Amino acid sequence: MSDTPADRLFFRQLLSGRDYAVNDPMARQMVNFSYAIGDRSTGEAVLVDPAYAVGELVDLVEAEGLRVSGVLATHYHADHVGGSMMGHTIEGVANLLERSSVPIHVNKHEVPWVVRTTGLTEADLVAHESGDVVTVGEIDITLVHTPGHTPGSQCFLTLGCLVSGDTLFLDGCGRTDLPGSDPAQMYDSLTLLSSLPDDTVVLPGHRYSEAPAAQMSDVRDSNYVFRPRTREQWMMMFGH
């Protein structure tokens, strides 16, 4: 019997300050998740939001017998793609490109923001529309544009898993009072994500809750951001 994509899937959820960048106080404080998604049969993998100790993330993938063939960026903030934050310089995609020339996949609306934050050029980035599919070996990853936290925030869907970045946490959602944020767009994006199947596994961009992941049905039931039933109610609670 031939392998199915699910059998071939390589998937790791990696917590900053614990699984990598252990000695970095900023990494421990920010509790970012990075993800490695790949195809064991072809030996390819992409990193989602590599930041802090980028070389360690690449090493972790290579230790599993795979090579990093690309990066998926949820949004432009430095704790996800590298750059300057709160007076600190965080490693990110620019450092990864020094080690290996790979495509950096971003939503088209995020391109200028990523350029400003990371110091990369537009030529370093691959700009995507919502619904585009990035294929890693034979693993398809669908890019879902979810503006609100930033103009080009995106989530990634693969084999029943949703890597939700800073759009949706298990408890709460990304801030909408930062440059490029839009609370009305966040409502629309959360509404879109809430329509995913109940058994979709939500894997957020930060560990802001005890559990590292949960099914969409549980997140929908317990997360206060889904309590407003209309855009008007949402804006009354979360608008600025």
ROSEZA-740835 format. One record per atom (N, C-alpha, C): x, y, z. Coordinates in steps of 0.02 Angstrom, whole numbers, plus 32768, in hexadecimal, padded with zeros to 4 digits. Each point is the difference from the previous one (the first is absolute). Layout:
N
XYZ;...
//
This chain:
240
802B7FC48000;7FD5803C8000;802D803E8000;7FF080307FD5;8028803D7FFC;7FEF802E803B;802F802B8010;7FF680308036;7FC980317FED;7FD780128031;7FD280377FF6;802380408019;7FE8803C7FEB;8020803D8019;80028003804C;7FCC7FE88022;800080038049;80397FD6801D;800F7FC87FE1;80377FD68018;804380227FF3;800380287FCC;803F80217FED;800B80418026;7FCC801A801F;80048042801E;803380038039;802D80307FFC;802C80108037;7FE78042801D;7FF180018041;7FE3803D801F;801C80078046;801D803B800D;801B800D8043;7FE980468017;7FE78003803C;7FF180408021;8038800D8031;802280397FF7;803D800F8025;7FF780418027;800B7FFE8042;7FF48039802C;80418025800E;800080417FF2;803C8028800D;800E8003804B;80417FFC8011;801380008046;7FFD7FBC8021;7FE47FCF7FDD;7FFE7FBB801A;801F7FCE7FCF;7FE880017FC2;80197FD17FCE;803A801D7FD8;800680418000;803780237FDF;800880448022;803980207FF5;800E8040801F;7FF57FFD804C;80187FCB801E;7FF47FF38047;801E8036802D;8038801C7FEB;80228031802A;7FEF80487FED;7FCD800A7FD8;7FEC80437FEA;7FC68018802A;800A8032802B;7FC98018802C;7FC480197FD8;800C80217FC7;7FC980187FD7;7FD77FC67FE4;80227FCC7FEA;7FDE7FC57FE5;7FD57FDF8036;801A7FFC803D;7FDA7FE28037;7FC3802B8011;800A80427FFE;7FCA802D8012;7FC87FFF7FCB;80127FFD7FC1;7FCF80077FCA;7FDA7FC07FF1;801B7FC78016;7FE17FBD7FF5;7FE27FF97FBA;802A800D7FCE;7FEB7FF57FBB;80017FB67FEE;7FD27FEC7FD5;80057FBF7FE0;801B80097FBA;80327FD77FEE;80137FF77FBB;7FEA7FB97FED;7FF77FF57FC0;7FE97FBE7FE8;802C7FE87FC8;800B7FBF7FFE;80217FE07FC7;7FCE7FD07FE1;7FF580087FBF;7FD07FD77FDB;80237FE47FC3;7FFF7FBE7FF9;80247FE37FC9;7FE57FBD7FE8;80227FE57FCF;7FF07FBF7FE2;803B7FD2800D;7FF57FCE8029;80377FD28012;801B7FDC7FC3;7FD57FF27FD0;80167FD87FC6;803080287FD3;7FF480407FF8;802A80287FD4;803680258027;7FF980038042;8033801F802A;7FFE804C8000;7FC8801E7FEB;7FF980487FFF;7FD68017803B;800E803D8018;7FD8801D8036;8002804C7FFB;7FCA801F8016;7FFE80498006;7FFD8012804A;801C80398010;7FFB801B8044;7FCC80388000;7FD47FFE8031;7FCF8036800A;801B802E8036;800780407FEE;801480348030;80417FF18025;80367FF47FDB;80407FF58022;801D8041801C;800A80028041;801C803B8021;80287FEA803D;8027802F801C;802E7FF38037;803B7FD57FE7;80077FC38017;803A7FD77FEE;7FEF7FDA7FC0;800580227FC7;7FEA7FE37FC1;802B7FC47FED;80428004800D;802B7FC87FF0;7FEC7FC18026;7FE98008803E;7FEA7FC68026;7FC27FE07FE1;7FD380297FE5;7FC47FE57FE0;80137FD87FC2;802F801A7FD8;80177FDC7FC6;80217FBF8015;802880038035;80227FC48019;7FCE7FCB8016;7FCA80168020;7FCD7FD18017;7FE07FDB7FC6;7FF380247FCA;7FE47FE17FC4;80327FCF7FE1;803E80167FFA;80347FD67FE1;800E7FC28029;7FFA80068042;800B7FC5802B;7FCB7FCA7FF4;7FC780147FE4;7FCB7FD07FEF;80097FE47FB9;803780147FDF;800D7FE67FBD;7FDE80277FC9;7FE9803D800F;7FE080297FCD;802980407FF6;7FF180247FCA;802180407FF4;7FCB80367FFA;8011803C8016;7FD280387FFC;7FFE801A7FB8;7FC57FFF7FE3;7FF880147FB9;7FD880407FF9;7FEA801E8037;7FDA803D7FFC;7FE980188044;7FE4803C8001;7FE5801E803D;7FBA80197FF1;7FD27FF4802F;7FBD801C7FFF;7FFD80348039;7FF0803D7FEF;7FFC80358032;7FB78013800C;7FEB7FFE803F;7FBA8013800F;7FF7804B7FFB;803280278017;7FFB80497FFE;8043801F8010;800380427FFB;804080237FFF;8020800D8044;7FE07FF38037;801C80138041;80427FDB800D;802E80248021;80457FE88007;80057FBE8026;7FD27FF2802D;80037FC18025;7FEB7FC57FD4;7FEB800E7FC2;7FED7FCB7FD2;80307FFB7FC4;801D80387FEB;802B7FFE7FC5;80448021800D;800C8018803C;803E80218010;7FFD804B7FF5;802F8024801E;800280487FFB;8006801F8045;7FF080408005;80078025803F;7FBE80028026;80037FF28041;7FC38001802A;801480148047;7FE280348019;800A80168045;804A80088010;8026801C7FD1;8047800B800B;802C7FC47FF6;7FE27FC77FEE;80267FC37FF5;80007FEF7FB6;80367FE37FE9;80047FE77FBB;7FF67FB58002;7FCD7FE97FDC;7FEE7FB98000;80157FE17FBE;80227FC68003;80117FDC7FC3;7FC07FEB7FDC;80057FF97FBE;7FC57FEB7FDA;80127FEA7FBA;7FD380107FD1;80077FE57FBC;803F80197FDE;8016803D8010;803E80197FE0;803B7FD48013;80027FEA803F;80367FD48016;7FFB7FBB7FDF;7FC37FE97FF8;7FF67FBF7FDF;801980027FB8;7FF380377FDE;801680067FBA;804C80027FFA;802280158034;80497FFF7FFF;801A7FB87FFF;7FD87FD3801C;80147FBA8004;7FE87FD97FC3;7FC480107FE8;7FE37FDA7FC8;7FD1802C7FD9;800680007FBF;7FD580297FD5;7FBF7FDB7FF4;7FCB80168022;7FBE7FE07FFA;7FCB80367FF7;7FC77FEF7FE3;7FCA80317FF9;7FDF80108043;7FEE80408009;7FDD8018803C;7FBA80117FE9;7FCF7FD78014;7FBB80077FE8;7FD9802F802E;7FE680367FE4;7FDA80318027;7FC080127FD9;7FCF801A8023;7FC6801B7FDD;801380417FDD;7FE3800D7FC7;8014803A7FD8;7FF780428026;7FCE8003802D;7FF4803D8026;8035800C8036;80287FCC800F;803180068035;804680117FE6;80087FFF7FBE;804380097FE3;8023803F801A;7FE3803C7FFA;8026803B8016;800F7FFF804B;7FD67FE38027;800B7FFD8049;80397FD08010;80037FC87FDE;80377FD0800B;8042801E7FEA;7FFF80247FC8;803D80207FE7;801B80318034;7FD38029801C;801680328032;801A7FE0803F;7FE07FCB8016;80127FE08040;80407FD87FFB;80097FDC7FC9;80377FD07FFA;803D801B7FDB;7FF780357FD7;803780187FD7;80097FD87FC0;7FD57FCF7FF4;80027FDB7FC1;7FE4802C7FC7;80087FEA7FC3;7FE480227FC7;7FC37FDA7FE7;7FD880207FD6;7FC67FDE7FE4;80167FC27FD8;803C80027FE3;80187FC77FD9;800C7FC3802C;8008800A8041;800A7FC7802E;7FBE7FDE8012;7FC880207FF1;7FBF7FE98017;7FD77FE57FC5;7FD57FD08010;7FCE7FE77FD0;7FBC80188019;7FE0802C7FDA;7FC0801D8015;7FC67FD57FE9;7FD17FF3802D;7FC97FD27FF2;7FBC80208007;7FD17FE57FDB;7FB9800D8009;7FE57FCF8033;7FC78013801F;7FDE7FD0802C;7FE87FC57FD7;80097FC5801B;7FEC7FC37FDD;80387FDF7FD9;803980237FF9;80397FE07FE0;80167FC38028;801F7FD17FDD;80177FC28020;804C7FFB7FF7;80237FF78037;80477FF17FFF;80087FB5800B;80247FDF7FD3;80087FB88004;80457FEF8019;80027FD78033;80407FE8801D;80027FB57FF4;80287FEB7FD0;7FFB7FBA7FEA;7FBB7FF47FE4;7FDA7FD58020;7FBA7FF67FEC;7FCF80198035;80178029802E;7FD6801D8033;7FE980457FE9;7FBF80097FF9;7FE580417FEB;7FF0802A803D;8016803F7FFF;7FF280308035;7FDB803B7FE1;7FC2800A8015;7FD780367FE5;800A80408029;800C80377FDE;800B80408020;7FBE80268004;7FEC8014803C;7FC08020800C;800D8047801A;7FED80327FD9;800A80468014;7FCF80118038;801B80168039;7FD68010803B;80158044801C;7FF180367FDC;801580428019;7FDB80138040;801D80308023;7FE480168040;803780118030;802A7FCF800E;803C800D802A;8031802A7FD8;800B7FED7FC1;802780277FD0;7FDD7FFB7FBC;8012802A7FCF;7FDC7FFF7FC0;80077FBE7FDA;80397FE08007;800B7FC27FDB;80097FC3802B;7FE48001803C;80027FC4802A;7FE37FC57FD9;80207FC68008;7FE67FC57FDF;80077FC3802E;7FD37FD07FF6;80017FC18024;800E7FC87FCD;80117FC68019;80147FC97FD4;7FD87FC18012;7FE07FE37FCD;7FD77FC48008;80227FC57FDE;80097FCA8026;801A7FC37FE2;7FE87FC38027;7FE07FD37FDD;7FEB7FC0801C;7FDD80068043;7FCF802D8003;7FD88008803D;8020802A8036;8039801E7FF2;8022802C8030;7FFE80487FE8;7FF2802E802D;800180477FF1;80378021802A;803480177FDF;803380298021;7FE780487FFC;7FEC801B8039;7FD6803D8000;8026803F8010;80437FFC800A;8027803D800C;7FE58029803A;7FFE80427FF6;7FE4802C8033;7FB980167FEF;7FE07FDD7FD1;7FBA800F7FF2;7FD47FE28036;800A7FC1800F;7FD67FDD8031;802C7FDA8031;7FF8800F8040;801D7FD88035;7FCB7FD2801D;80147FD2802A;7FCE7FD48020;7FD48029802E;801C8035801C;7FDA802E802A;801180477FEA;7FD480207FDB;800D80437FE7;801480007FB7;8015803B7FE9;801780087FBB;803780358000;801E800B7FC7;803580317FFB;7FE88047800C;802D802B8016;7FEE8045800E;7FEB80247FC0;7FD1802F8008;7FE880277FC7;800B804A800B;80318012802A;80108046800D;804780107FEC;801D7FD97FD3;804580097FEA;8001801A7FB8;8039801A7FE8;800380187FBB;7FEA7FCB7FCE;7FD080117FD6;7FE67FD17FCF;7FC77FD68018;7FEE80078040;7FC87FD8801B;7FBD801D7FEB;7FCD7FD58002;7FBC80167FEE;7FCE7FD28023;7FDE80188035;7FD37FD48026;7FC67FE57FD7;7FE780277FCF;7FC87FE77FD7;80187FC77FD4;803C80057FE5;801B7FC97FD8;800D7FC3802C;8014800B803E;800C7FC8802D;7FBF7FDA800C;7FC980238007;7FBF7FDE8009;7FF37FD27FC4;800A801B7FC4;7FF37FD87FC3;802E7FC47FFD;803F80098012;80307FC97FFE;7FEF7FCA8033;7FEC8014803C;7FED7FCF8033;7FC17FDB7FEC;7FD280247FE0;7FC37FE07FE8;80117FCA7FCC;802E80117FD4;80167FD07FCD;801F7FC28021;802D800A802F;80217FC78020;7FCF7FD68029;7FCF8021801E;7FD07FDA802A;7FD57FD27FD6;7FFF800A7FBF;7FD77FD57FD4;80257FC07FEC;803E7FF98015;80267FC37FF0;7FE27FC48026;800C7FC47FE9;7FE37FC48020;80137FFD804A;7FD27FE38028;80097FFB8048;80427FDF8014;80167FCE7FD9;803B7FDA8015;8041801E7FE5;7FFD803C7FE2;803D80237FED;802A800F803D;803F7FF07FFF;802C800C8039;801E80467FF8;7FF3802B8032;801880458000;804480028022;8032801A7FDC;80448004801A;801680497FFA;800180248039;800980497FFF;804980157FFB;800A80437FFA;8042801C7FFA;8023800D8042;7FDC7FFC8037;801D80088043;7FDE7FCF8030;80247FED8034;7FE27FD68034;7FE5802E8037;7FC5801A7FF4;7FDF802C8031;7FCD7FDA802A;7FFD7FBE7FF9;7FD37FD78027;80257FC18015;7FE47FDB802F;80237FC58019;80097FCD7FC9;7FCC7FF47FD9;80047FCF7FCA;802480207FC4;80287FD87FDC;8023801B7FC5;7FD57FFE7FC1;7FC97FDA8001;7FD57FF97FC6;7FBB7FE88017;7FCE80097FD7;7FBC7FEA8011;7FD77FFA7FC0;7FCB7FD98003;7FD37FFB7FC7;7FD780407FF9;7FEF800F7FC1;7FDA803D7FF2;7FBE80018027;7FDF7FC78008;7FC180008024;800980188048;80377FEC8020;800D80168044;8013804A8003;802880167FD0;801480467FFD;7FC3802C7FF5;7FD57FEB7FD3;7FC380267FF0;7FD38006803D;7FFE7FCA8028;7FD48000803B;801C8028803A;804380018008;801E801C803C;801F80457FF6;801180127FC3;8025803E7FF4;7FD0803B7FFE;800D8032802A;7FD280398006;7FFA80297FC1;80307FF97FD2;7FFC80287FC2;7FC67FEA7FD3;7FE67FC4800E;7FC87FE87FD7;7FBC800E8020;7FFF80238038;7FC0800E8020;7FD680337FDA;801E80367FE6;7FD7802F7FD9;7FE47FDD7FC2;7FC080097FF3;7FDF7FDE7FC8;7FFA802B7FC1;801080408007;7FFC802C7FC6;803E802D8000;800D801D7FC6;8038802F7FFB;7FF8803A8030;7FC180178008;7FF38038802C;80117FEF8049;7FEC7FC48015;80107FEB8043;804C7FFA8009;80207FE57FCE;80497FF88002;802180458008;7FEB80307FD7;801F80428002;7FF480238043;7FC67FF4801E;7FF3801D8042;80307FE48034;80127FBF7FF9;802B7FE08032;804A800A7FF1;801280007FC0;80477FFC7FED;801780397FD5;7FD3802C7FE9;801480397FD6;80248033802A;8021802E7FDE;802880328025;7FE880457FED;
//
